[in-house]
Amino acid sequence: MTLDTSQQPLLSPTAGSPSSLSSSQEQDHGSIVRGPEAPDGEVRNPSSATETFFHIVCITAGTGILQLPYALKEGGWAGAFYILLAAAISAYSGNILIECLYYMPGMRLKSYSEAVEAAFGLHGRRIVRLLKDFNLLGVVGIYMVLAGINIDSLVAGTALDRLGVQFWIGASALLIWIVIVLAHKVHDVFVLSIFGTLTTVATVAIIVWLGLSDMDYQDVRPPTKLVDIKLAPISLASICFSFGGNLNWPDLEASMRSPKQWSKTLNLATAFIAFIYLCIAIVGYGVYGDLVKSPILLSLPPGIPVVVANAMLTAHVLLASPILLTAVFIEAEHDLDFSSAALEPKTQWLYRVVFRSALMLLLSFFAIFVSDFSKVVPILGAVAASMVVFVIPVACYVRLFKSRGSFTAVEYGWCAFIVVYDLSVSTYSPDGRVFQVEYAQKAVDNSGTAIGLRVKGGVVLAVEKIKHSRLLVPHSNKRIMTAGKHIGVASAGWMSDTRHLVKRARDEARHYYGTYKTEVPAKIIAERMGMYVQAYTLYSSVRPFGVSTLLATMDHDGPQLYMIEPSGQYMGYRGCAAGKGKQAAKTEIEKLDLDSLSVRDAVKEAARIIYSVHDSTKDKLFELELSWVCEESNGLHAHVPQELFDEAVEYAENADNSDDEDDEEMEDDE
């Protein structure tokens, strides 16, 4: 591919003799002049290799570390090899991205987007620029939301508890804004990189220490496996995303005093990241085995160290955010010509402050006031990140250098391997199945049965809560909860996941009421919860929720019943069931005339169905939970009155005994 350099606006002309680059010789990037000295005489490349090392570690080693033990659970102990393989992929893609900037001897492209334009034209640049900026801004927005949620949980029970999540998201945004306004270049946020790296290392140390300490209290070591071929692509893809971060590499390399040390610095930083990843992954999976959860903090014994680790991660995301934003601001400000020699230094500074403040204000608005922000961004960002972090650098490299005839079959194969495993989240099997969602559904199918009946005048929820020990306190750990005054939630699956989703539903209902001054309609709350659950099937650093939730409510359209499955699918029902007895329960529900059934009769029928599907041979102890939202309860969700509950239990037991007698008579006749 040849370009007319006299008409090439992307390239920075050299002040001396060009330095030839080839894939077979060491890249002496230091001999290439990036442009004239700044008007005020400042040095354009002040960062040392040590500073760049800390920048790379701070940007790359983030919250993704928490899902690494779970990634080993998916792939087995072979996941340790996948970490090394992902490190090689990350280092390779980062190095070839920088090499693409120098593909013309003696000249350097200024940014990632310009490298894409050189390879695929102006349209390619626009598309990649959109994906890159969306990914970086989206990540920072998610970091602000995550920091706000974590800080709110850390101050729970204190005088600051009443401030709420939105306040802390705004406070996090304010801290980030202060840093990006004061910082001009990557070098200016070096101190943040040091502290960000230290928080990550401290978090890993705490998790490793807690894991090894917890191992002494285990009577039986949880099972592990050597390799899982079916889930190997999922495991590798999850680990690869923990090494993403090369969107900032062009700016980091450009800020170095000696750019020829870039490759060595990147490789060393990647090796260090791989080391701490191996520490947390091996200890987490070795101690908790196939029972390990994602994030790993859920598997650790609760206490102050876990709180400290959570605080460290909160600090990390706040420290990493300004560094991530530099890749957006530097390129945008260059396009807007804020550093023009015709502008006074004070004017340049004023333009930068106004531009960065406006963009931060817009990002903060979405993070604070758009309730779907933290759900939509991960869904779209999963695809955008995989493309711009791994696939596009390889595509640019092949496009720009293939004409030189230096590609070998091994290099072509390596590039193809990267594209295949990083094109998407890689959660689909060859036959189109998503194993993690299926496994989450298995968790639901192993739980007690939950049913919902929408009848004339209201909705009834009933749950079979299995008691695994006689020592459990009666009526504790309820599986029917209230998410809003008029919203009831029944669940089948993991109780911890249920609590998380109920808290989310309460936040959605409260936010909707605060915005529109009316209770959230059933369809809206079901849609938002469905999107939230579905987001956890797409993002690599989280797992699907192992719970099916039934939403019962009354709105202006009358009684409504929805069920949300682990896949995120939500549908309205007249009657539905989830859990181990769902098939038998559905059969019984289909026999009912729901249109003519009163709410009180529906309560009795719901109790009868739960008793009929209960398998007393496997689960002898269980508690029945019943609730309703109806005209008799004034449209509010509440547990049914005690006298009605007693009538329903008596009705169910009599019906169950009658069925047993009929079965015995049939056996006698045979």
C-alpha positions as CSV (number, residue, x, y, z in Angstrom):
1,M,0.0,0.0,0.0
2,T,1.5,3.4,-1.1
3,L,0.5,6.8,0.0
4,D,1.3,10.2,-1.5
5,T,3.1,11.7,1.5
6,S,2.8,15.2,0.1
7,Q,-1.0,14.9,0.5
8,Q,-1.0,12.8,3.7
9,P,-2.4,14.9,6.6
10,L,-2.1,12.0,9.1
11,L,1.7,11.9,9.2
12,S,4.0,14.0,11.3
13,P,6.9,15.1,9.0
14,T,10.4,14.3,10.4
15,A,13.0,17.0,11.0
16,G,15.8,14.8,9.9
17,S,16.6,11.6,8.1
18,P,13.8,9.0,8.3
19,S,14.4,5.9,10.3
20,S,13.6,2.7,8.5
21,L,11.4,0.1,10.2
22,S,10.9,-3.5,9.4
23,S,9.5,-6.5,11.3
24,S,12.8,-8.2,11.3
25,Q,14.8,-5.5,13.1
26,E,14.4,-3.6,16.3
27,Q,12.1,-0.6,16.2
28,D,14.1,2.5,17.0
29,H,11.1,4.7,17.6
30,G,13.3,7.1,19.4
31,S,14.8,8.3,16.2
32,I,11.5,9.5,14.8
33,V,10.6,13.1,15.5
34,R,7.0,13.6,16.6
35,G,6.8,17.3,15.7
36,P,8.2,20.6,16.7
37,E,8.6,21.7,20.3
38,A,5.6,23.2,22.0
39,P,5.2,27.0,21.8
40,D,5.9,27.4,25.5
41,G,9.0,25.3,25.3
42,E,7.7,22.3,27.2
43,V,9.0,18.8,26.4
44,R,6.4,16.7,24.7
45,N,7.6,13.3,25.8
46,P,8.4,13.5,29.6
47,S,7.3,10.0,30.7
48,S,9.9,7.4,31.7
49,A,9.6,3.7,31.1
50,T,8.8,3.3,34.8
51,E,5.9,5.7,34.6
52,T,4.6,4.0,31.5
53,F,4.9,0.6,33.3
54,F,2.6,1.9,36.1
55,H,0.2,3.4,33.6
56,I,-0.2,0.0,31.8
57,V,-0.7,-2.0,35.0
58,C,-3.2,0.5,36.3
59,I,-5.3,0.6,33.1
60,T,-5.2,-3.2,32.5
61,A,-5.4,-4.9,35.9
62,G,-8.8,-3.7,37.1
63,T,-12.0,-5.2,38.3
64,G,-11.6,-8.1,35.9
65,I,-9.3,-9.8,38.4
66,L,-12.4,-10.8,40.5
67,Q,-13.7,-13.1,37.9
68,L,-10.5,-15.0,37.1
69,P,-11.0,-17.9,39.6
70,Y,-14.5,-18.4,38.0
71,A,-12.8,-18.4,34.6
72,L,-10.6,-21.3,35.8
73,K,-13.8,-23.1,37.0
74,E,-15.1,-22.8,33.4
75,G,-11.9,-24.1,31.8
76,G,-10.3,-26.2,34.6
77,W,-6.7,-25.9,35.6
78,A,-5.9,-25.4,31.9
79,G,-7.1,-21.8,32.6
80,A,-3.7,-21.1,34.1
81,F,-2.3,-21.7,30.7
82,Y,-5.0,-19.6,29.2
83,I,-3.8,-16.7,31.3
84,L,-0.4,-17.0,29.8
85,L,-1.8,-17.3,26.4
86,A,-4.0,-14.2,26.9
87,A,-1.0,-12.3,28.1
88,A,0.8,-13.2,24.9
89,I,-2.2,-12.1,22.8
90,S,-2.4,-8.8,24.7
91,A,1.3,-8.0,24.4
92,Y,1.3,-9.0,20.7
93,S,-1.8,-6.9,19.8
94,G,-0.4,-3.9,21.7
95,N,3.0,-4.1,20.0
96,I,1.6,-4.4,16.5
97,L,-0.8,-1.5,17.1
98,I,2.2,0.7,17.8
99,E,4.0,-0.7,14.8
100,C,1.1,0.3,12.7
101,L,1.7,3.9,13.7
102,Y,5.2,3.6,12.2
103,Y,4.4,1.7,9.0
104,M,5.7,4.6,6.9
105,P,9.5,4.9,7.4
106,G,10.5,8.0,9.3
107,M,7.0,9.1,10.1
108,R,4.5,8.4,12.9
109,L,0.7,8.5,12.9
110,K,-0.6,10.4,15.8
111,S,-3.4,8.0,17.0
112,Y,-5.2,4.7,16.8
113,S,-7.9,6.3,14.6
114,E,-5.3,7.5,12.1
115,A,-3.8,4.0,11.8
116,V,-7.2,2.7,10.9
117,E,-7.7,5.5,8.4
118,A,-4.4,4.5,6.7
119,A,-5.5,0.9,6.5
120,F,-9.3,1.2,5.8
121,G,-9.9,4.8,4.8
122,L,-11.9,7.7,6.3
123,H,-15.1,5.6,6.9
124,G,-13.1,3.0,8.8
125,R,-11.6,5.7,10.9
126,R,-15.0,7.1,11.8
127,I,-16.4,3.8,12.8
128,V,-13.4,2.8,14.9
129,R,-13.3,6.3,16.5
130,L,-17.0,5.9,17.5
131,L,-16.4,2.4,18.9
132,K,-13.2,3.5,20.7
133,D,-14.7,6.6,22.3
134,F,-17.9,4.8,23.2
135,N,-15.9,2.0,24.9
136,L,-13.7,4.3,26.9
137,L,-16.5,6.7,27.9
138,G,-18.8,3.8,28.7
139,V,-16.1,2.1,30.9
140,V,-15.6,5.4,32.8
141,G,-19.4,5.8,33.2
142,I,-19.7,2.2,34.5
143,Y,-16.7,2.9,36.9
144,M,-18.6,5.9,38.3
145,V,-21.7,3.8,38.8
146,L,-19.7,1.0,40.4
147,A,-17.8,3.5,42.7
148,G,-21.1,5.0,43.7
149,I,-22.7,1.7,44.6
150,N,-19.6,0.5,46.5
151,I,-19.3,3.7,48.5
152,D,-23.0,3.6,49.3
153,S,-22.6,0.0,50.6
154,L,-19.4,1.0,52.6
155,V,-21.2,3.8,54.4
156,A,-24.3,1.7,55.1
157,G,-25.5,2.1,58.7
158,T,-23.6,5.4,59.2
159,A,-24.9,9.0,59.1
160,L,-24.0,9.2,55.4
161,D,-26.3,6.3,54.5
162,R,-29.2,8.6,53.6
163,L,-27.3,10.3,50.8
164,G,-28.0,7.5,48.4
165,V,-26.2,6.0,45.4
166,Q,-26.9,8.9,43.0
167,F,-25.1,11.3,45.4
168,W,-22.0,9.1,45.5
169,I,-22.0,8.6,41.7
170,G,-22.0,12.4,41.4
171,A,-19.2,12.7,44.0
172,S,-17.2,10.1,42.1
173,A,-17.7,12.1,38.8
174,L,-16.6,15.3,40.6
175,L,-13.4,13.7,41.7
176,I,-12.6,12.5,38.2
177,W,-13.5,15.9,36.8
178,I,-11.0,17.7,39.1
179,V,-8.2,15.4,38.0
180,I,-8.9,15.6,34.2
181,V,-9.2,19.4,34.4
182,L,-5.9,19.8,36.2
183,A,-4.1,17.2,34.1
184,H,-3.0,18.1,30.6
185,K,-1.1,15.0,29.5
186,V,-0.7,11.4,30.5
187,H,2.4,12.3,32.5
188,D,0.3,14.5,34.7
189,V,-1.6,11.5,36.2
190,F,1.5,9.4,37.0
191,V,0.8,9.5,40.7
192,L,-2.7,8.1,40.1
193,S,-1.2,5.2,38.2
194,I,1.1,4.4,41.1
195,F,-1.7,4.4,43.7
196,G,-4.0,2.5,41.2
197,T,-1.4,-0.2,40.8
198,L,-0.9,-0.4,44.6
199,T,-4.6,-0.8,45.2
200,T,-4.8,-3.7,42.7
201,V,-1.8,-5.4,44.3
202,A,-3.2,-4.9,47.8
203,T,-6.6,-6.3,46.7
204,V,-4.9,-9.4,45.2
205,A,-2.8,-9.9,48.4
206,I,-5.9,-9.7,50.6
207,I,-7.8,-12.2,48.5
208,V,-4.9,-14.6,48.4
209,W,-4.4,-14.3,52.1
210,L,-8.1,-14.8,52.9
211,G,-8.3,-17.8,50.5
212,L,-5.3,-19.6,52.0
213,S,-6.6,-18.9,55.5
214,D,-10.0,-20.2,54.6
215,M,-8.5,-23.4,53.3
216,D,-7.5,-24.5,56.8
217,Y,-11.2,-24.6,57.8
218,Q,-12.3,-26.8,55.0
219,D,-13.1,-30.4,56.0
220,V,-13.5,-31.5,52.4
221,R,-11.7,-29.8,49.5
222,P,-14.1,-28.8,46.7
223,P,-13.7,-30.7,43.4
224,T,-11.7,-29.3,40.6
225,K,-11.0,-30.4,37.0
226,L,-8.0,-30.5,34.8
227,V,-9.7,-29.2,31.6
228,D,-13.2,-28.6,30.2
229,I,-13.0,-28.6,26.5
230,K,-16.6,-27.3,26.0
231,L,-16.1,-24.2,28.1
232,A,-12.5,-23.6,27.0
233,P,-13.4,-20.8,24.5
234,I,-15.5,-19.1,27.2
235,S,-12.7,-19.3,29.7
236,L,-10.1,-17.9,27.3
237,A,-12.4,-15.1,26.2
238,S,-13.1,-14.0,29.7
239,I,-9.4,-14.0,30.6
240,C,-8.5,-12.1,27.4
241,F,-10.9,-9.3,28.3
242,S,-9.0,-9.0,31.6
243,F,-6.0,-7.9,29.5
244,G,-7.9,-5.3,27.5
245,G,-6.6,-1.8,27.5
246,N,-4.6,-1.0,24.4
247,L,-6.9,1.8,23.4
248,N,-4.5,4.0,25.5
249,W,-1.3,2.6,24.2
250,P,-0.7,5.1,21.3
251,D,-0.9,8.0,23.8
252,L,1.3,6.2,26.4
253,E,4.0,5.4,23.8
254,A,3.9,9.0,22.4
255,S,4.5,10.3,25.9
256,M,7.7,8.3,26.5
257,R,11.1,10.0,26.5
258,S,12.5,6.9,24.7
259,P,9.8,5.3,22.6
260,K,12.1,2.5,21.5
261,Q,11.6,1.1,25.1
262,W,7.9,0.7,24.5
263,S,7.9,-3.0,23.5
264,K,10.1,-3.9,26.5
265,T,8.0,-1.9,28.9
266,L,4.7,-3.4,27.6
267,N,6.0,-6.9,27.7
268,L,7.3,-6.5,31.3
269,A,4.0,-4.9,32.5
270,T,2.0,-7.7,30.8
271,A,4.2,-10.3,32.5
272,F,3.6,-8.7,35.9
273,I,-0.1,-8.6,35.3
274,A,-0.1,-12.2,34.3
275,F,1.7,-13.0,37.5
276,I,-0.8,-11.4,39.8
277,Y,-3.6,-12.9,37.7
278,L,-2.1,-16.3,38.2
279,C,-1.9,-15.7,42.0
280,I,-5.5,-14.9,42.4
281,A,-6.8,-17.4,39.9
282,I,-4.8,-20.4,41.3
283,V,-5.6,-19.6,44.9
284,G,-9.3,-18.9,44.3
285,Y,-9.9,-22.0,42.2
286,G,-7.6,-24.2,44.3
287,V,-9.4,-23.3,47.6
288,Y,-13.0,-23.1,46.4
289,G,-12.8,-25.4,43.3
290,D,-16.0,-25.7,41.3
291,L,-17.9,-24.0,44.0
292,V,-16.1,-20.7,43.4
293,K,-18.3,-17.7,42.7
294,S,-17.9,-14.6,40.5
295,P,-16.8,-12.2,41.8
296,I,-14.4,-14.1,44.1
297,L,-15.4,-11.8,47.0
298,L,-18.7,-13.7,47.3
299,S,-16.7,-16.9,48.1
300,L,-14.5,-15.3,50.8
301,P,-15.4,-15.3,54.5
302,P,-17.2,-12.0,55.3
303,G,-15.4,-9.5,57.5
304,I,-13.2,-6.4,57.5
305,P,-10.7,-7.7,55.0
306,V,-13.4,-8.1,52.3
307,V,-14.6,-4.6,53.1
308,V,-11.1,-3.3,52.6
309,A,-10.7,-5.2,49.4
310,N,-14.0,-3.7,48.1
311,A,-12.7,-0.2,49.2
312,M,-9.5,-0.8,47.3
313,L,-11.3,-1.7,44.1
314,T,-13.4,1.4,44.5
315,A,-10.3,3.5,44.8
316,H,-8.8,1.7,41.7
317,V,-11.7,2.5,39.4
318,L,-11.6,6.2,40.5
319,L,-7.8,6.3,39.9
320,A,-7.9,4.6,36.5
321,S,-10.8,6.7,35.1
322,P,-8.8,9.9,34.4
323,I,-6.1,7.8,32.6
324,L,-8.7,6.1,30.4
325,L,-10.2,9.5,29.5
326,T,-6.9,10.9,28.3
327,A,-7.2,8.8,25.1
328,V,-10.5,10.5,24.3
329,F,-9.6,14.0,25.3
330,I,-6.1,14.1,23.7
331,E,-7.4,12.9,20.3
332,A,-10.5,15.1,20.4
333,E,-8.6,18.2,21.4
334,H,-6.1,17.6,18.6
335,D,-8.9,17.4,16.1
336,L,-10.3,20.7,17.5
337,D,-6.9,22.3,17.3
338,F,-6.8,23.4,20.9
339,S,-3.0,23.4,20.9
340,S,-2.7,25.7,17.9
341,A,0.3,28.1,18.0
342,A,-2.1,30.9,17.2
343,L,-3.8,30.5,20.6
344,E,-2.4,31.9,23.9
345,P,-1.6,29.3,26.5
346,K,-4.4,30.6,28.8
347,T,-6.8,30.3,25.9
348,Q,-5.7,26.7,25.2
349,W,-6.2,25.9,28.9
350,L,-9.7,27.5,28.9
351,Y,-10.8,25.6,25.8
352,R,-9.6,22.3,27.3
353,V,-11.4,23.0,30.6
354,V,-14.7,23.9,29.0
355,F,-14.5,20.9,26.6
356,R,-13.6,18.4,29.3
357,S,-16.1,19.8,31.7
358,A,-18.9,19.6,29.2
359,L,-18.1,16.0,28.3
360,M,-17.9,15.0,31.9
361,L,-21.2,16.7,32.7
362,L,-22.9,14.8,29.9
363,L,-21.3,11.5,31.0
364,S,-22.3,12.2,34.7
365,F,-25.9,13.0,33.7
366,F,-26.3,9.6,31.9
367,A,-24.6,7.7,34.8
368,I,-26.8,9.4,37.5
369,F,-30.2,9.9,35.9
370,V,-30.5,7.2,33.1
371,S,-31.4,4.1,34.9
372,D,-30.6,1.8,32.0
373,F,-27.1,3.2,31.6
374,S,-25.4,0.5,33.6
375,K,-27.3,-2.2,31.6
376,V,-27.1,-1.0,28.0
377,V,-23.4,0.1,28.1
378,P,-22.0,-3.4,29.1
379,I,-24.1,-5.0,26.4
380,L,-22.9,-2.7,23.6
381,G,-19.4,-2.4,25.1
382,A,-18.8,-6.1,25.0
383,V,-18.8,-6.1,21.2
384,A,-17.1,-2.7,20.9
385,A,-14.3,-3.7,23.3
386,S,-13.6,-7.0,21.5
387,M,-13.4,-5.2,18.2
388,V,-11.2,-2.3,19.0
389,V,-8.9,-4.0,21.6
390,F,-8.0,-7.2,19.6
391,V,-9.6,-7.6,16.2
392,I,-9.0,-4.2,14.6
393,P,-5.2,-3.9,15.5
394,V,-4.7,-7.3,13.9
395,A,-6.7,-6.3,10.8
396,C,-4.7,-3.0,10.5
397,Y,-1.4,-4.8,10.9
398,V,-2.2,-7.3,8.2
399,R,-3.6,-4.6,5.8
400,L,-0.6,-2.3,6.2
401,F,2.3,-4.8,6.2
402,K,1.1,-7.7,4.1
403,S,2.4,-6.1,0.9
404,R,5.9,-6.2,2.2
405,G,6.0,-10.0,1.9
406,S,7.3,-10.4,5.5
407,F,4.3,-12.5,6.8
408,T,4.9,-16.1,7.5
409,A,2.3,-18.9,7.8
410,V,2.9,-18.9,11.6
411,E,2.1,-15.2,11.9
412,Y,-1.0,-15.5,9.7
413,G,-2.1,-18.4,11.9
414,W,-1.5,-16.4,15.1
415,C,-3.4,-13.4,13.9
416,A,-6.3,-15.6,12.8
417,F,-6.3,-17.3,16.3
418,I,-6.6,-13.8,18.0
419,V,-9.5,-12.8,15.8
420,V,-11.4,-16.1,16.3
421,Y,-11.2,-16.0,20.1
422,D,-11.7,-12.3,20.6
423,L,-14.3,-11.4,18.0
424,S,-17.0,-11.5,20.6
425,V,-17.6,-12.6,24.2
426,S,-17.4,-16.2,22.9
427,T,-20.2,-17.5,25.0
428,Y,-21.9,-19.5,22.3
429,S,-21.1,-23.1,21.7
430,P,-20.8,-24.4,18.1
431,D,-24.4,-25.6,18.2
432,G,-25.7,-22.2,19.4
433,R,-26.1,-22.8,23.1
434,V,-25.0,-20.6,26.0
435,F,-23.8,-23.0,28.6
436,Q,-23.6,-20.5,31.5
437,V,-27.3,-19.6,31.0
438,E,-28.2,-23.3,31.0
439,Y,-26.2,-23.9,34.1
440,A,-28.0,-20.9,35.8
441,Q,-31.3,-22.5,34.8
442,K,-30.2,-25.7,36.4
443,A,-29.8,-23.8,39.7
444,V,-33.4,-22.7,39.3
445,D,-34.6,-26.2,38.5
446,N,-33.0,-27.5,41.7
447,S,-34.8,-25.0,43.9
448,G,-38.2,-25.2,45.6
449,T,-41.2,-24.5,43.4
450,A,-42.6,-21.0,43.0
451,I,-45.9,-20.3,41.2
452,G,-48.0,-17.3,40.3
453,L,-51.7,-17.1,39.5
454,R,-53.3,-14.0,37.9
455,V,-57.1,-14.2,38.5
456,K,-60.1,-11.9,38.6
457,G,-59.2,-9.1,40.9
458,G,-55.6,-9.8,41.8
459,V,-52.4,-11.9,41.7
460,V,-51.4,-14.7,44.1
461,L,-47.8,-15.8,44.7
462,A,-46.9,-19.1,46.4
463,V,-43.5,-20.6,47.2
464,E,-42.3,-24.0,48.5
465,K,-39.3,-23.0,50.7
466,I,-37.2,-26.1,51.3
467,K,-35.8,-26.3,54.9
468,H,-32.5,-28.1,54.8
469,S,-32.1,-28.2,58.6
470,R,-34.5,-28.3,61.6
471,L,-32.2,-25.7,63.3
472,L,-33.2,-23.0,60.9
473,V,-35.3,-20.2,62.4
474,P,-38.9,-20.5,61.2
475,H,-40.1,-17.9,58.7
476,S,-36.7,-16.6,58.0
477,N,-35.0,-16.1,54.6
478,K,-38.3,-15.5,52.9
479,R,-38.6,-16.2,49.2
480,I,-41.4,-13.8,48.7
481,M,-40.4,-10.1,49.1
482,T,-41.8,-6.7,48.4
483,A,-40.0,-4.6,45.8
484,G,-42.5,-1.7,45.9
485,K,-45.7,-0.9,47.6
486,H,-47.6,-2.7,44.9
487,I,-44.9,-5.1,43.6
488,G,-44.4,-8.6,45.0
489,V,-41.4,-10.8,44.0
490,A,-41.3,-14.6,44.4
491,S,-38.2,-16.5,43.4
492,A,-36.8,-19.9,42.6
493,G,-33.1,-20.3,42.6
494,W,-30.1,-18.9,44.6
495,M,-31.3,-16.8,47.5
496,S,-28.3,-14.4,47.3
497,D,-29.1,-13.6,43.7
498,T,-32.7,-13.1,44.7
499,R,-31.8,-10.4,47.2
500,H,-29.6,-8.7,44.7
501,L,-32.4,-8.5,42.1
502,V,-35.0,-7.4,44.6
503,K,-32.7,-4.6,45.7
504,R,-32.3,-3.7,42.0
505,A,-36.1,-3.8,41.5
506,R,-36.6,-1.5,44.6
507,D,-34.1,1.0,43.1
508,E,-35.9,0.9,39.8
509,A,-39.3,1.5,41.4
510,R,-37.9,4.3,43.6
511,H,-36.2,6.0,40.7
512,Y,-39.3,5.8,38.5
513,Y,-41.4,7.3,41.2
514,G,-38.9,10.0,41.9
515,T,-38.9,10.9,38.2
516,Y,-42.6,10.6,37.2
517,K,-44.3,10.8,40.7
518,T,-46.3,7.7,40.0
519,E,-45.8,4.0,40.7
520,V,-43.9,2.1,38.0
521,P,-46.1,0.0,35.7
522,A,-45.7,-3.7,35.6
523,K,-44.4,-3.8,32.0
524,I,-41.8,-1.1,32.7
525,I,-40.4,-2.8,35.8
526,A,-40.4,-6.2,34.1
527,E,-38.6,-4.8,31.0
528,R,-35.9,-3.0,33.1
529,M,-35.3,-6.1,35.3
530,G,-35.2,-8.3,32.2
531,M,-32.6,-6.0,30.5
532,Y,-30.5,-6.0,33.7
533,V,-30.6,-9.8,34.0
534,Q,-29.7,-10.2,30.3
535,A,-26.7,-7.9,30.6
536,Y,-25.2,-10.4,33.0
537,T,-25.3,-13.0,30.2
538,L,-23.1,-10.8,27.9
539,Y,-20.4,-9.2,30.0
540,S,-17.3,-11.3,30.5
541,S,-16.5,-10.4,34.1
542,V,-19.9,-11.5,35.6
543,R,-22.0,-14.6,35.6
544,P,-25.7,-15.1,34.9
545,F,-28.2,-14.9,37.8
546,G,-29.2,-18.3,39.0
547,V,-32.8,-17.3,39.8
548,S,-36.2,-17.0,38.1
549,T,-38.3,-14.2,39.5
550,L,-42.1,-13.8,39.4
551,L,-43.3,-10.2,39.6
552,A,-46.9,-9.6,40.8
553,T,-48.4,-6.2,40.7
554,M,-51.5,-4.1,40.0
555,D,-51.5,-1.0,37.8
556,H,-53.9,1.0,35.7
557,D,-54.3,-2.1,33.4
558,G,-55.3,-4.3,36.4
559,P,-53.5,-7.3,37.9
560,Q,-50.3,-8.2,36.1
561,L,-47.9,-11.3,36.4
562,Y,-44.5,-11.5,34.8
563,M,-41.7,-14.0,35.1
564,I,-38.0,-13.2,34.4
565,E,-35.7,-16.1,33.5
566,P,-31.9,-16.3,33.9
567,S,-31.5,-15.5,30.2
568,G,-33.2,-12.2,30.8
569,Q,-36.3,-13.2,28.9
570,Y,-39.4,-11.8,30.5
571,M,-43.0,-12.5,29.6
572,G,-46.5,-11.8,31.0
573,Y,-48.5,-14.8,32.2
574,R,-51.9,-15.7,33.5
575,G,-50.2,-18.5,35.5
576,C,-46.6,-19.6,35.7
577,A,-44.2,-21.8,37.7
578,A,-40.5,-22.2,38.3
579,G,-38.4,-24.6,40.3
580,K,-38.1,-28.3,40.5
581,G,-41.8,-29.0,40.4
582,K,-42.6,-26.5,37.6
583,Q,-43.9,-29.1,35.1
584,A,-46.3,-30.7,37.5
585,A,-47.4,-27.2,38.7
586,K,-48.0,-26.0,35.2
587,T,-50.2,-29.1,34.6
588,E,-52.3,-28.2,37.7
589,I,-52.5,-24.5,36.8
590,E,-53.8,-25.3,33.3
591,K,-56.7,-27.2,34.9
592,L,-57.9,-24.0,36.7
593,D,-60.4,-21.5,35.3
594,L,-58.4,-18.5,36.1
595,D,-60.8,-16.0,34.6
596,S,-63.6,-16.9,37.0
597,L,-61.5,-17.8,40.1
598,S,-61.7,-15.4,43.0
599,V,-58.5,-14.2,44.8
600,R,-59.4,-16.1,48.0
601,D,-60.0,-19.3,46.1
602,A,-56.8,-18.7,44.1
603,V,-54.9,-18.6,47.4
604,K,-56.3,-22.0,48.4
605,E,-55.6,-23.5,44.9
606,A,-52.0,-22.1,45.0
607,A,-51.4,-23.8,48.4
608,R,-52.9,-27.0,47.0
609,I,-50.6,-27.0,44.0
610,I,-47.5,-26.4,46.2
611,Y,-48.4,-29.3,48.4
612,S,-49.2,-31.6,45.4
613,V,-45.8,-31.0,43.7
614,H,-43.8,-31.2,46.9
615,D,-41.6,-34.4,46.9
616,S,-41.7,-35.5,50.5
617,T,-39.3,-38.4,49.9
618,K,-36.5,-36.0,49.1
619,D,-37.4,-32.8,50.9
620,K,-39.4,-33.7,54.0
621,L,-39.3,-30.2,55.6
622,F,-40.7,-27.2,53.8
623,E,-42.5,-23.9,54.5
624,L,-45.3,-22.5,52.5
625,E,-45.3,-18.8,51.7
626,L,-48.3,-17.1,50.3
627,S,-48.8,-13.4,49.3
628,W,-51.2,-11.4,47.1
629,V,-51.8,-8.1,45.5
630,C,-55.4,-7.4,45.0
631,E,-58.4,-5.2,45.6
632,E,-58.8,-6.7,49.1
633,S,-55.3,-5.6,49.9
634,N,-56.0,-2.1,48.5
635,G,-53.7,-2.8,45.5
636,L,-50.7,-3.3,47.8
637,H,-48.5,-6.4,48.0
638,A,-48.8,-8.2,51.3
639,H,-48.7,-11.7,52.8
640,V,-52.2,-13.2,53.0
641,P,-54.0,-12.8,56.4
642,Q,-53.3,-15.6,58.9
643,E,-56.8,-16.9,59.0
644,L,-56.8,-17.3,55.2
645,F,-53.4,-18.8,55.3
646,D,-54.6,-21.4,57.8
647,E,-57.7,-22.2,55.6
648,A,-55.4,-22.6,52.6
649,V,-53.1,-25.0,54.4
650,E,-56.0,-27.1,55.7
651,Y,-57.5,-27.2,52.2
652,A,-54.2,-28.2,50.7
653,E,-53.5,-30.9,53.2
654,N,-57.0,-32.4,52.8
655,A,-56.6,-32.4,49.0
656,D,-53.2,-34.0,49.4
657,N,-54.5,-36.7,51.7
658,S,-57.4,-37.4,49.4
659,D,-55.0,-37.9,46.5
660,D,-52.9,-40.3,48.6
661,E,-56.0,-42.4,49.5
662,D,-57.0,-42.5,45.8
663,D,-53.5,-43.8,45.0
664,E,-53.7,-46.5,47.6
665,E,-57.1,-47.6,46.4
666,M,-55.8,-47.9,42.8
667,E,-52.8,-50.0,44.1
668,D,-55.2,-52.3,46.0
669,D,-57.4,-52.7,42.9
670,E,-54.3,-53.8,40.9
